[in-house]
Amino acid sequence: MSNPQRTDEQLFTQIKKLGNDGNFTKALPLCIELLKRNPKDLDALKCKVVCLIKSDKCKEAYHVITTDKELKTIPMWFERAYCLYRMGKLDESIQELNNADPSPKVDELLAQIYYKLENYQGAVSIYKNLVKNVADSNTNERETNLAAALASSASFKNEALKWPGLRETTYELSYNSACYSLATGDIEGAQEKLRKAADLCRKEFEDDEQEAESELAPIRVMDGLALQKQGKVKEALDVYVTVLKEKHGDTQTVAVAANNIVCINRDQNVFDSKKKIKLATNEPKKLTKFQRDSIEFNSCLLMYFTNQLDQFKKMSSKMLQESSPIAPLLVATSLLREKKIDVALEMLRKDDSGESVQRAIAELYSTSGEFEKAADALMRISSWAKKPGVTSLIASLLSLGGATQRAGEFLQRALNDLRASQTGEEISKWSVTVARFLLTNNLPKDAADTLESLLSMEPNNVEALALLIRSVSQFDAPRAYEVAKRLPDIEISSDIDIEQLEVGTGVTSGRGLRKMINPENEKINEANRRFETKEKKRKKKKVRLPKVLAPGGPDPERWIPRQERSYYRRKKKNRNDAIGKGSQGLSSATSRAAEAALDMSNKPVKEEPEVEETVGSAPVKTANKPKGKAKKKGKGKW
């Protein structure tokens, strides 16, 4: 409670003192006491608004500014804009700032709004101007914000603006510089800056371990990302898991770590990925649009891998309605699963502005065998236009699609662009590569033009000259002969002995071994000559005679299969085959005799006398039949 006997001047003095100490919560009651004495006191009203803003009561402060009749009479555009900025009404805040008088604090607030709206180029432009023209106690903070805007532009917008060479005297500046290096591909440089940022952070908060751990958490996550980009997935995973276990990071840091773990898991460890994706989506408002899209994309892929196709379709359709640049790929994935390639292509062509969409279109066309259309899709990717590997891929696709002439023209244009931007060895290599491609695809005239252009700059390029001769010979042989005269003479060193080279080529023996002649060793030479002049002895083939040869000549049964010959005897190993085929103890000779005795076809037929029988009135001739026993039904018994 304030002393009621204090004058207004004493109260203002106390308010100023508390404000300088940053104790705006205690200063606010003093402002209210002054307004009770004089509700129309503008200075007391201003102090109240400032105390409310500094106490994070921006909504209440904005209400006071817009409803108090006295405050309406004075311009408080900056305070109104700041309250709207803190309330998340960024567009309205910009409108209020347009009415305010230009000043460094107005520019700083506008730059912060641009940063929130992810207009990083606008923020960078304002911060550069402030750093250059304003020098006060907030210089380090402005440089830190400039570094953050540059890093965010490179990371989230893929727009790497030029780094202005900022100091790295604080851990925030080192951290932002590391993020910029990581986004531009300098991974090793980023890791070095992250180590420096961690050391500076520990020094600054050596008396407050908890605060130090909180500030170190994002540095560790970025270090994990650097390891992940280097392919050191296991080490990166350990870093992310440690950050999540310690629970020192803010919402954004936790979301990035959890999302990167999901990326590492892919279609493995699905249950852990579900927990991590839920952790990453706790507070999406504090993330950038790029981060939100990435997390939603990974969430959709997780649904796809776990066969939650209905939820996958709903999520991808929602992202498509929100104009997410990754959403068309998800919808196309669901269509491809249903084998609707044409529908997927038609959907992707509706929104083909993104590079990832163009790559997907090219892949689908290539899978369908429409190589020329795949090449057209790759040509639309502006960032790939001057990459040699992509240029070669486009030319190959055009060639596969039958557009050989167009492929040659495309390579010529690419070569002209390269000549305009580079000089020296790169142009020479690329010209030879283009010429070889044209020559392989039966375009010798175009290849000759390319090589002549190269030889005009490099007359002594023997490789290009040889290719030119080969190209010209296909359509103008006399000219090829004239070009061949430009080939340099073969320079033979005086130290080389021509006779030695001719002799030293060696003689190849029948076994494929090369015998080198050494004029200094006569014994070896004589042995080599004997080896070379020695005729090969032909081996006489051994005459193979039949195993059984009759004394009077060849075996008369030689045309009969061996098993059917009269002298054939089974081998010992095959004698068991006959066991069990006759009566027990019966030999093979006895069995043949028994078979012959039972064969009725070998016995002569005897005619029996006819006997008349009288059956009724007519005689019937019948033969005497042997009477045998009737067969009994049933099983026989031993």
LOMI-190264 format. One record per residue (C-alpha): residue number from 1; y, z, x. Coordinates in nm, 2 decimals, decimal comma. Layout:
<recs>
REC_nr_c2_c3_c1
REC_NUM_Y_Z_X
...
</recs>
This chain:
<recs>
REC_nr_c2_c3_c1
REC_1_0,00_0,00_0,00
REC_2_0,35_-0,09_0,13
REC_3_0,63_0,16_0,14
REC_4_0,85_0,10_-0,17
REC_5_1,16_0,23_0,02
REC_6_1,14_-0,06_0,27
REC_7_1,41_-0,32_0,23
REC_8_1,34_-0,69_0,18
REC_9_1,43_-0,76_0,55
REC_10_1,18_-0,50_0,66
REC_11_0,91_-0,66_0,44
REC_12_0,99_-1,01_0,58
REC_13_0,97_-0,87_0,93
REC_14_0,63_-0,71_0,86
REC_15_0,50_-1,04_0,70
REC_16_0,61_-1,23_1,01
REC_17_0,43_-0,99_1,24
REC_18_0,11_-1,00_1,04
REC_19_0,13_-1,38_1,03
REC_20_0,16_-1,40_1,41
REC_21_-0,15_-1,18_1,44
REC_22_-0,33_-1,40_1,19
REC_23_-0,38_-1,13_0,94
REC_24_-0,26_-1,32_0,63
REC_25_-0,48_-1,12_0,39
REC_26_-0,27_-0,81_0,45
REC_27_0,05_-1,02_0,44
REC_28_-0,02_-1,15_0,10
REC_29_0,05_-0,82_-0,09
REC_30_0,38_-0,79_0,08
REC_31_0,48_-1,14_-0,05
REC_32_0,38_-1,04_-0,40
REC_33_0,59_-0,72_-0,37
REC_34_0,89_-0,93_-0,27
REC_35_0,84_-1,16_-0,57
REC_36_0,82_-0,86_-0,80
REC_37_1,17_-0,76_-0,68
REC_38_1,30_-1,12_-0,70
REC_39_1,07_-1,38_-0,86
REC_40_1,31_-1,66_-0,77
REC_41_1,31_-1,58_-0,40
REC_42_1,21_-1,92_-0,24
REC_43_1,13_-1,77_0,10
REC_44_0,89_-1,52_-0,06
REC_45_0,73_-1,80_-0,26
REC_46_0,68_-2,01_0,06
REC_47_0,53_-1,71_0,24
REC_48_0,29_-1,66_-0,05
REC_49_0,18_-2,02_-0,05
REC_50_0,12_-2,01_0,33
REC_51_-0,07_-1,68_0,31
REC_52_-0,29_-1,83_0,03
REC_53_-0,36_-2,14_0,23
REC_54_-0,44_-1,94_0,55
REC_55_-0,67_-1,72_0,35
REC_56_-0,87_-2,02_0,23
REC_57_-0,74_-1,99_-0,12
REC_58_-0,61_-2,35_-0,14
REC_59_-0,68_-2,39_-0,51
REC_60_-0,47_-2,09_-0,60
REC_61_-0,20_-2,21_-0,36
REC_62_-0,19_-2,55_-0,52
REC_63_-0,16_-2,39_-0,86
REC_64_0,14_-2,19_-0,74
REC_65_0,31_-2,50_-0,59
REC_66_0,26_-2,71_-0,90
REC_67_0,34_-2,45_-1,17
REC_68_0,63_-2,25_-1,02
REC_69_0,96_-2,38_-1,15
REC_70_1,15_-2,27_-0,83
REC_71_0,91_-2,44_-0,60
REC_72_0,94_-2,76_-0,79
REC_73_1,30_-2,78_-0,68
REC_74_1,21_-2,81_-0,31
REC_75_0,98_-3,07_-0,15
REC_76_0,65_-2,92_-0,04
REC_77_0,46_-3,25_0,01
REC_78_0,27_-3,14_0,32
REC_79_0,15_-2,82_0,16
REC_80_0,05_-3,00_-0,16
REC_81_-0,14_-3,27_0,05
REC_82_-0,31_-3,00_0,26
REC_83_-0,43_-2,82_-0,05
REC_84_-0,57_-3,14_-0,20
REC_85_-0,74_-3,22_0,13
REC_86_-0,91_-2,88_0,14
REC_87_-1,01_-2,93_-0,23
REC_88_-1,18_-3,26_-0,14
REC_89_-0,93_-3,48_-0,32
REC_90_-0,86_-3,71_-0,03
REC_91_-0,70_-4,01_-0,20
REC_92_-0,45_-3,79_-0,38
REC_93_-0,38_-3,61_-0,06
REC_94_-0,29_-3,95_0,11
REC_95_-0,05_-4,02_-0,18
REC_96_0,13_-3,69_-0,13
REC_97_0,16_-3,75_0,25
REC_98_0,32_-4,09_0,18
REC_99_0,61_-3,90_0,02
REC_100_0,64_-3,65_0,31
REC_101_0,88_-3,70_0,60
REC_102_0,71_-3,83_0,92
REC_103_0,61_-3,56_1,16
REC_104_0,33_-3,48_1,40
REC_105_0,16_-3,24_1,16
REC_106_0,17_-3,51_0,88
REC_107_0,01_-3,76_1,12
REC_108_-0,26_-3,51_1,22
REC_109_-0,35_-3,43_0,86
REC_110_-0,36_-3,81_0,78
REC_111_-0,59_-3,86_1,08
REC_112_-0,82_-3,58_0,96
REC_113_-0,83_-3,74_0,61
REC_114_-0,92_-4,08_0,76
REC_115_-1,20_-3,91_0,96
REC_116_-1,33_-3,75_0,64
REC_117_-1,32_-4,09_0,47
REC_118_-1,51_-4,23_0,77
REC_119_-1,22_-4,46_0,85
REC_120_-1,27_-4,39_1,22
REC_121_-1,05_-4,67_1,35
REC_122_-0,75_-4,54_1,15
REC_123_-0,81_-4,19_1,29
REC_124_-0,85_-4,31_1,65
REC_125_-0,52_-4,51_1,62
REC_126_-0,32_-4,20_1,50
REC_127_-0,48_-3,96_1,75
REC_128_-0,41_-4,20_2,04
REC_129_-0,05_-4,21_1,94
REC_130_-0,03_-3,83_1,91
REC_131_-0,20_-3,77_2,25
REC_132_0,04_-4,01_2,41
REC_133_0,37_-3,90_2,26
REC_134_0,32_-3,53_2,17
REC_135_0,28_-3,26_2,43
REC_136_0,23_-2,90_2,30
REC_137_-0,03_-2,63_2,28
REC_138_-0,25_-2,84_2,05
REC_139_-0,31_-3,12_2,31
REC_140_-0,67_-3,02_2,38
REC_141_-0,75_-3,01_2,01
REC_142_-0,60_-3,36_1,96
REC_143_-0,80_-3,50_2,25
REC_144_-1,12_-3,33_2,11
REC_145_-1,05_-3,49_1,77
REC_146_-0,99_-3,83_1,93
REC_147_-1,32_-3,80_2,12
REC_148_-1,50_-3,71_1,80
REC_149_-1,35_-4,01_1,61
REC_150_-1,46_-4,24_1,89
REC_151_-1,81_-4,10_1,91
REC_152_-1,85_-4,12_1,53
REC_153_-1,73_-4,48_1,52
REC_154_-1,99_-4,57_1,78
REC_155_-2,27_-4,36_1,62
REC_156_-2,22_-4,42_1,25
REC_157_-2,04_-4,75_1,22
REC_158_-2,18_-4,93_1,53
REC_159_-1,83_-5,00_1,64
REC_160_-1,79_-4,89_2,00
REC_161_-1,41_-4,86_2,06
REC_162_-1,28_-4,84_2,41
REC_163_-1,30_-4,49_2,56
REC_164_-0,95_-4,39_2,68
REC_165_-1,07_-4,18_2,97
REC_166_-1,02_-3,84_2,82
REC_167_-1,06_-3,52_3,02
REC_168_-1,38_-3,32_2,99
REC_169_-1,24_-2,98_3,06
REC_170_-1,39_-2,81_2,75
REC_171_-1,74_-2,81_2,61
REC_172_-1,62_-2,99_2,29
REC_173_-1,48_-3,28_2,49
REC_174_-1,79_-3,30_2,71
REC_175_-2,01_-3,29_2,40
REC_176_-1,81_-3,57_2,22
REC_177_-1,81_-3,78_2,53
REC_178_-2,19_-3,74_2,55
REC_179_-2,23_-3,85_2,19
REC_180_-2,02_-4,16_2,27
REC_181_-2,24_-4,24_2,58
REC_182_-2,56_-4,19_2,38
REC_183_-2,43_-4,42_2,10
REC_184_-2,34_-4,69_2,36
REC_185_-2,68_-4,68_2,53
REC_186_-2,59_-4,47_2,84
REC_187_-2,87_-4,21_2,79
REC_188_-2,87_-4,07_3,14
REC_189_-2,49_-4,03_3,15
REC_190_-2,51_-3,86_2,81
REC_191_-2,77_-3,61_2,93
REC_192_-2,56_-3,52_3,23
REC_193_-2,26_-3,46_3,01
REC_194_-2,47_-3,25_2,77
REC_195_-2,57_-3,03_3,06
REC_196_-2,21_-2,99_3,16
REC_197_-2,11_-2,91_2,79
REC_198_-2,38_-2,64_2,78
REC_199_-2,26_-2,48_3,10
REC_200_-1,89_-2,48_2,98
REC_201_-2,00_-2,33_2,64
REC_202_-2,19_-2,04_2,80
REC_203_-1,89_-1,96_3,02
REC_204_-1,65_-1,97_2,73
REC_205_-1,87_-1,74_2,51
REC_206_-2,03_-1,52_2,78
REC_207_-1,91_-1,21_2,59
REC_208_-2,04_-1,33_2,26
REC_209_-2,41_-1,44_2,28
REC_210_-2,44_-1,51_1,91
REC_211_-2,14_-1,75_1,90
REC_212_-2,27_-1,92_2,22
REC_213_-2,61_-1,99_2,06
REC_214_-2,44_-2,13_1,75
REC_215_-2,23_-2,37_1,96
REC_216_-2,53_-2,46_2,18
REC_217_-2,74_-2,57_1,89
REC_218_-2,58_-2,91_1,83
REC_219_-2,58_-2,97_2,21
REC_220_-2,96_-2,91_2,22
REC_221_-3,02_-3,14_1,92
REC_222_-2,83_-3,42_2,09
REC_223_-3,04_-3,36_2,41
REC_224_-3,35_-3,39_2,19
REC_225_-3,22_-3,72_2,06
REC_226_-3,16_-3,85_2,41
REC_227_-3,53_-3,75_2,50
REC_228_-3,65_-3,92_2,18
REC_229_-3,47_-4,25_2,27
REC_230_-3,63_-4,23_2,62
REC_231_-3,97_-4,22_2,45
REC_232_-4,03_-3,86_2,54
REC_233_-4,13_-3,77_2,19
REC_234_-4,32_-3,45_2,26
REC_235_-4,03_-3,30_2,46
REC_236_-3,79_-3,40_2,19
REC_237_-4,01_-3,24_1,92
REC_238_-4,02_-2,91_2,11
REC_239_-3,64_-2,91_2,12
REC_240_-3,60_-2,97_1,75
REC_241_-3,86_-2,71_1,65
REC_242_-3,69_-2,45_1,88
REC_243_-3,35_-2,51_1,72
REC_244_-3,50_-2,47_1,37
REC_245_-3,68_-2,16_1,46
REC_246_-3,38_-1,99_1,61
REC_247_-3,17_-2,07_1,30
REC_248_-2,84_-2,07_1,50
REC_249_-2,72_-2,42_1,40
REC_250_-2,49_-2,52_1,11
REC_251_-2,60_-2,73_0,81
REC_252_-2,54_-3,06_0,98
REC_253_-2,73_-2,96_1,29
REC_254_-3,03_-2,84_1,10
REC_255_-3,03_-3,15_0,88
REC_256_-3,03_-3,38_1,19
REC_257_-3,31_-3,18_1,36
REC_258_-3,53_-3,18_1,05
REC_259_-3,48_-3,55_0,99
REC_260_-3,56_-3,64_1,35
REC_261_-3,88_-3,44_1,32
REC_262_-3,98_-3,65_1,01
REC_263_-3,91_-3,97_1,22
REC_264_-4,14_-3,84_1,49
REC_265_-4,42_-3,75_1,25
REC_266_-4,41_-4,09_1,08
REC_267_-4,72_-4,11_0,86
REC_268_-4,89_-3,82_1,03
REC_269_-4,85_-3,44_0,95
REC_270_-4,73_-3,52_0,60
REC_271_-4,71_-3,16_0,47
REC_272_-4,48_-3,06_0,76
REC_273_-4,26_-3,37_0,69
REC_274_-4,22_-3,27_0,33
REC_275_-4,09_-2,93_0,43
REC_276_-3,85_-3,08_0,69
REC_277_-3,71_-3,34_0,45
REC_278_-3,64_-3,07_0,20
REC_279_-3,46_-2,88_0,47
REC_280_-3,25_-3,18_0,56
REC_281_-3,13_-3,24_0,20
REC_282_-3,00_-2,89_0,13
REC_283_-2,63_-2,97_0,16
REC_284_-2,58_-3,34_0,17
REC_285_-2,20_-3,32_0,11
REC_286_-2,15_-3,20_0,47
REC_287_-2,32_-3,51_0,61
REC_288_-2,18_-3,85_0,67
REC_289_-2,28_-4,14_0,46
REC_290_-2,49_-4,28_0,74
REC_291_-2,67_-3,95_0,78
REC_292_-2,73_-3,92_0,41
REC_293_-2,87_-4,28_0,39
REC_294_-3,10_-4,22_0,68
REC_295_-3,24_-3,90_0,53
REC_296_-3,29_-4,06_0,19
REC_297_-3,45_-4,36_0,36
REC_298_-3,70_-4,13_0,54
REC_299_-3,76_-3,95_0,22
REC_300_-3,85_-4,28_0,05
REC_301_-4,08_-4,37_0,33
REC_302_-4,25_-4,04_0,31
REC_303_-4,32_-4,10_-0,06
REC_304_-4,45_-4,44_0,03
REC_305_-4,70_-4,30_0,29
REC_306_-4,82_-4,03_0,04
REC_307_-4,87_-4,30_-0,24
REC_308_-4,60_-4,15_-0,46
REC_309_-4,51_-4,50_-0,57
REC_310_-4,33_-4,41_-0,89
REC_311_-4,10_-4,16_-0,71
REC_312_-4,05_-4,42_-0,44
REC_313_-3,94_-4,68_-0,68
REC_314_-3,70_-4,44_-0,85
REC_315_-3,54_-4,33_-0,53
REC_316_-3,50_-4,68_-0,39
REC_317_-3,35_-4,80_-0,72
REC_318_-3,10_-4,51_-0,71
REC_319_-3,01_-4,60_-0,35
REC_320_-2,96_-4,96_-0,45
REC_321_-2,72_-4,86_-0,73
REC_322_-2,52_-4,65_-0,47
REC_323_-2,49_-4,96_-0,26
REC_324_-2,68_-4,82_0,03
REC_325_-2,73_-5,08_0,30
REC_326_-3,09_-4,97_0,35
REC_327_-3,19_-4,98_-0,02
REC_328_-3,27_-5,35_-0,04
REC_329_-3,54_-5,30_0,23
REC_330_-3,70_-5,03_0,03
REC_331_-3,70_-5,23_-0,29
REC_332_-3,84_-5,53_-0,10
REC_333_-4,12_-5,30_0,04
REC_334_-4,23_-5,20_-0,31
REC_335_-4,23_-5,57_-0,41
REC_336_-4,43_-5,67_-0,11
REC_337_-4,69_-5,40_-0,19
REC_338_-4,73_-5,58_-0,52
REC_339_-4,76_-5,92_-0,33
REC_340_-4,44_-6,05_-0,48
REC_341_-4,30_-6,22_-0,17
REC_342_-4,08_-6,47_-0,36
REC_343_-3,92_-6,19_-0,57
REC_344_-3,86_-5,98_-0,26
REC_345_-3,69_-6,27_-0,08
REC_346_-3,47_-6,35_-0,38
REC_347_-3,36_-5,98_-0,40
REC_348_-3,28_-5,97_-0,03
REC_349_-3,08_-6,29_-0,04
REC_350_-2,85_-6,13_-0,30
REC_351_-2,72_-5,88_-0,05
REC_352_-2,78_-6,04_0,29
REC_353_-2,47_-5,89_0,47
REC_354_-2,66_-5,63_0,67
REC_355_-2,83_-5,72_1,00
REC_356_-3,15_-5,53_0,90
REC_357_-3,17_-5,73_0,58
REC_358_-3,14_-6,05_0,77
REC_359_-3,42_-5,95_1,01
REC_360_-3,64_-5,87_0,71
REC_361_-3,56_-6,21_0,55
REC_362_-3,64_-6,38_0,88
REC_363_-3,97_-6,19_0,90
REC_364_-4,07_-6,28_0,55
REC_365_-3,99_-6,65_0,60
REC_366_-4,18_-6,65_0,92
REC_367_-4,48_-6,49_0,75
REC_368_-4,47_-6,75_0,48
REC_369_-4,46_-7,03_0,73
REC_370_-4,10_-7,14_0,66
REC_371_-3,99_-7,12_1,02
REC_372_-3,67_-7,32_0,99
REC_373_-3,54_-7,08_0,72
REC_374_-3,64_-6,79_0,94
REC_375_-3,43_-6,93_1,22
REC_376_-3,13_-6,97_0,98
REC_377_-3,16_-6,60_0,88
REC_378_-3,15_-6,50_1,25
REC_379_-2,85_-6,72_1,31
REC_380_-2,65_-6,51_1,06
REC_381_-2,68_-6,20_1,27
REC_382_-2,36_-6,21_1,46
REC_383_-2,44_-5,93_1,71
REC_384_-2,75_-6,13_1,83
REC_385_-2,57_-6,46_1,86
REC_386_-2,53_-6,45_2,24
REC_387_-2,86_-6,28_2,34
REC_388_-3,08_-6,52_2,54
REC_389_-3,40_-6,38_2,39
REC_390_-3,29_-6,43_2,03
REC_391_-3,16_-6,78_2,12
REC_392_-3,50_-6,87_2,26
REC_393_-3,67_-6,73_1,95
REC_394_-3,45_-6,93_1,72
REC_395_-3,51_-7,25_1,91
REC_396_-3,89_-7,18_1,90
REC_397_-3,88_-7,12_1,52
REC_398_-3,68_-7,45_1,47
REC_399_-3,94_-7,63_1,69
REC_400_-4,23_-7,48_1,49
REC_401_-4,05_-7,59_1,17
REC_402_-4,04_-7,95_1,29
REC_403_-3,66_-7,95_1,35
REC_404_-3,69_-8,03_1,72
REC_405_-3,36_-8,22_1,73
REC_406_-3,18_-7,94_1,57
REC_407_-3,33_-7,69_1,81
REC_408_-3,20_-7,90_2,10
REC_409_-2,85_-7,91_1,95
REC_410_-2,86_-7,53_1,90
REC_411_-2,96_-7,47_2,26
REC_412_-2,68_-7,70_2,38
REC_413_-2,42_-7,50_2,18
REC_414_-2,56_-7,18_2,31
REC_415_-2,53_-7,31_2,67
REC_416_-2,17_-7,42_2,61
REC_417_-2,08_-7,07_2,48
REC_418_-2,25_-6,92_2,79
REC_419_-2,05_-7,15_3,02
REC_420_-1,73_-7,04_2,86
REC_421_-1,81_-6,67_2,91
REC_422_-2,02_-6,65_3,23
REC_423_-2,05_-6,83_3,56
REC_424_-2,30_-6,86_3,85
REC_425_-2,67_-6,79_3,85
REC_426_-2,70_-6,71_3,48
REC_427_-2,58_-7,06_3,38
REC_428_-2,81_-7,22_3,63
REC_429_-3,12_-7,04_3,50
REC_430_-3,02_-7,10_3,14
REC_431_-2,96_-7,47_3,20
REC_432_-3,30_-7,52_3,36
REC_433_-3,46_-7,33_3,08
REC_434_-3,29_-7,54_2,81
REC_435_-3,38_-7,86_3,00
REC_436_-3,75_-7,76_3,02
REC_437_-3,75_-7,69_2,65
REC_438_-3,59_-8,03_2,57
REC_439_-3,83_-8,20_2,79
REC_440_-4,14_-8,03_2,64
REC_441_-4,02_-8,13_2,29
REC_442_-3,98_-8,50_2,38
REC_443_-3,60_-8,50_2,42
REC_444_-3,57_-8,64_2,77
REC_445_-3,22_-8,78_2,72
REC_446_-3,08_-8,45_2,61
REC_447_-3,26_-8,28_2,90
REC_448_-3,11_-8,53_3,14
REC_449_-2,75_-8,47_3,01
REC_450_-2,80_-8,10_3,05
REC_451_-2,93_-8,13_3,41
REC_452_-2,66_-8,37_3,51
REC_453_-2,40_-8,13_3,39
REC_454_-2,56_-7,86_3,60
REC_455_-2,58_-8,08_3,91
REC_456_-2,21_-8,17_3,88
REC_457_-2,15_-7,80_3,95
REC_458_-2,45_-7,74_4,18
REC_459_-2,53_-8,07_4,36
REC_460_-2,79_-7,90_4,59
REC_461_-3,00_-7,75_4,31
REC_462_-3,34_-7,91_4,40
REC_463_-3,52_-7,77_4,09
REC_464_-3,26_-7,93_3,86
REC_465_-3,28_-8,26_4,05
REC_466_-3,66_-8,27_4,03
REC_467_-3,64_-8,21_3,65
REC_468_-3,38_-8,48_3,62
REC_469_-3,61_-8,73_3,79
REC_470_-3,89_-8,63_3,56
REC_471_-3,66_-8,66_3,25
REC_472_-3,50_-8,99_3,35
REC_473_-3,83_-9,15_3,44
REC_474_-3,94_-9,13_3,07
REC_475_-3,67_-9,37_2,95
REC_476_-3,51_-9,54_3,27
REC_477_-3,75_-9,58_3,56
REC_478_-3,51_-9,77_3,79
REC_479_-3,25_-9,50_3,75
REC_480_-3,51_-9,23_3,82
REC_481_-3,58_-9,41_4,15
REC_482_-3,21_-9,40_4,24
REC_483_-3,19_-9,03_4,15
REC_484_-3,50_-8,96_4,37
REC_485_-3,30_-9,09_4,67
REC_486_-3,08_-8,78_4,63
REC_487_-3,37_-8,55_4,71
REC_488_-3,32_-8,38_5,05
REC_489_-3,54_-8,48_5,35
REC_490_-3,82_-8,26_5,45
REC_491_-3,72_-8,07_5,76
REC_492_-4,01_-8,02_6,00
REC_493_-3,97_-7,74_6,26
REC_494_-4,03_-7,84_6,62
REC_495_-4,27_-7,54_6,65
REC_496_-4,52_-7,69_6,41
REC_497_-4,81_-7,88_6,56
REC_498_-4,90_-8,17_6,32
REC_499_-5,24_-8,23_6,48
REC_500_-5,32_-7,86_6,45
REC_501_-5,23_-7,87_6,08
REC_502_-5,45_-8,18_6,02
REC_503_-5,74_-8,02_6,21
REC_504_-5,69_-7,68_6,06
REC_505_-5,74_-7,78_5,71
REC_506_-6,11_-7,70_5,77
REC_507_-6,44_-7,83_5,63
REC_508_-6,58_-7,69_5,31
REC_509_-6,95_-7,62_5,34
REC_510_-7,21_-7,64_5,07
REC_511_-7,16_-7,28_4,98
REC_512_-6,79_-7,32_4,94
REC_513_-6,69_-7,15_5,27
REC_514_-6,41_-7,30_5,48
REC_515_-6,51_-7,32_5,85
REC_516_-6,19_-7,33_6,06
REC_517_-6,20_-7,52_6,38
REC_518_-6,07_-7,33_6,68
REC_519_-6,00_-7,56_6,98
REC_520_-6,00_-7,26_7,22
REC_521_-6,36_-7,15_7,14
REC_522_-6,61_-7,43_7,22
REC_523_-6,91_-7,22_7,11
REC_524_-6,78_-7,18_6,76
REC_525_-6,69_-7,55_6,75
REC_526_-7,04_-7,65_6,86
REC_527_-7,20_-7,42_6,60
REC_528_-6,97_-7,56_6,33
REC_529_-7,06_-7,92_6,42
REC_530_-7,44_-7,84_6,42
REC_531_-7,39_-7,67_6,08
REC_532_-7,21_-7,97_5,94
REC_533_-7,44_-8,24_6,08
REC_534_-7,76_-8,06_5,99
REC_535_-7,94_-8,23_5,70
REC_536_-8,05_-8,02_5,42
REC_537_-8,43_-7,99_5,38
REC_538_-8,55_-8,07_5,04
REC_539_-8,80_-7,82_4,90
REC_540_-9,13_-7,98_4,80
REC_541_-9,23_-7,90_4,45
REC_542_-9,57_-7,73_4,42
REC_543_-9,82_-7,94_4,23
REC_544_-9,93_-7,75_3,92
REC_545_-10,29_-7,82_3,82
REC_546_-10,47_-7,71_3,50
REC_547_-10,64_-7,38_3,52
REC_548_-10,98_-7,53_3,41
REC_549_-11,04_-7,87_3,58
REC_550_-11,36_-8,05_3,50
REC_551_-11,55_-8,17_3,81
REC_552_-11,56_-8,53_3,68
REC_553_-11,19_-8,55_3,60
REC_554_-10,94_-8,40_3,36
REC_555_-11,04_-8,17_3,08
REC_556_-11,14_-8,38_2,78
REC_557_-11,02_-8,09_2,55
REC_558_-10,68_-8,08_2,70
REC_559_-10,52_-8,22_2,39
REC_560_-10,67_-7,96_2,17
REC_561_-10,48_-7,63_2,13
REC_562_-10,61_-7,38_2,38
REC_563_-10,72_-7,13_2,11
REC_564_-10,95_-7,40_1,97
REC_565_-11,12_-7,51_2,29
REC_566_-11,49_-7,43_2,34
REC_567_-11,44_-7,23_2,65
REC_568_-11,15_-7,03_2,52
REC_569_-11,18_-6,65_2,55
REC_570_-10,93_-6,41_2,42
REC_571_-10,75_-6,20_2,68
REC_572_-10,85_-5,84_2,71
REC_573_-10,54_-5,71_2,54
REC_574_-10,61_-5,93_2,23
REC_575_-10,98_-5,83_2,19
REC_576_-10,89_-5,55_1,96
REC_577_-10,76_-5,80_1,70
REC_578_-11,12_-5,88_1,59
REC_579_-11,22_-5,52_1,53
REC_580_-11,27_-5,44_1,17
REC_581_-11,31_-5,80_1,05
REC_582_-11,69_-5,79_1,02
REC_583_-11,98_-5,54_0,98
REC_584_-11,96_-5,25_1,22
REC_585_-12,13_-5,34_1,55
REC_586_-12,15_-5,71_1,47
REC_587_-12,07_-5,93_1,77
REC_588_-11,86_-6,24_1,75
REC_589_-12,16_-6,48_1,80
REC_590_-12,35_-6,29_1,53
REC_591_-12,06_-6,31_1,29
REC_592_-12,03_-6,68_1,33
REC_593_-12,40_-6,72_1,26
REC_594_-12,37_-6,50_0,95
REC_595_-12,07_-6,71_0,83
REC_596_-12,27_-7,03_0,87
REC_597_-12,57_-6,88_0,68
REC_598_-12,35_-6,78_0,39
REC_599_-12,17_-7,12_0,37
REC_600_-12,36_-7,30_0,08
REC_601_-12,19_-7,63_0,15
REC_602_-12,42_-7,67_0,46
REC_603_-12,75_-7,63_0,25
REC_604_-12,92_-7,94_0,09
REC_605_-12,92_-7,96_-0,29
REC_606_-13,27_-7,94_-0,45
REC_607_-13,33_-8,12_-0,78
REC_608_-13,50_-7,89_-1,04
REC_609_-13,75_-8,03_-1,31
REC_610_-13,61_-8,07_-1,66
REC_611_-13,78_-7,85_-1,93
REC_612_-13,75_-7,92_-2,30
REC_613_-13,67_-7,64_-2,53
REC_614_-13,67_-7,66_-2,91
REC_615_-13,38_-7,50_-3,07
REC_616_-13,37_-7,60_-3,43
REC_617_-13,44_-7,97_-3,49
REC_618_-13,28_-8,13_-3,18
REC_619_-13,41_-8,12_-2,83
REC_620_-13,17_-7,99_-2,56
REC_621_-13,22_-8,05_-2,19
REC_622_-13,14_-7,74_-1,98
REC_623_-13,20_-7,65_-1,62
REC_624_-13,37_-7,34_-1,52
REC_625_-13,10_-7,08_-1,42
REC_626_-13,17_-6,79_-1,20
REC_627_-13,14_-6,47_-1,38
REC_628_-12,95_-6,20_-1,20
REC_629_-12,84_-5,86_-1,29
REC_630_-12,54_-5,82_-1,51
REC_631_-12,23_-5,69_-1,33
REC_632_-12,14_-5,33_-1,41
REC_633_-11,79_-5,24_-1,49
REC_634_-11,63_-4,96_-1,30
REC_635_-11,59_-4,87_-0,94
REC_636_-11,88_-4,90_-0,70
REC_637_-12,02_-4,60_-0,52
REC_638_-12,15_-4,57_-0,17
</recs>
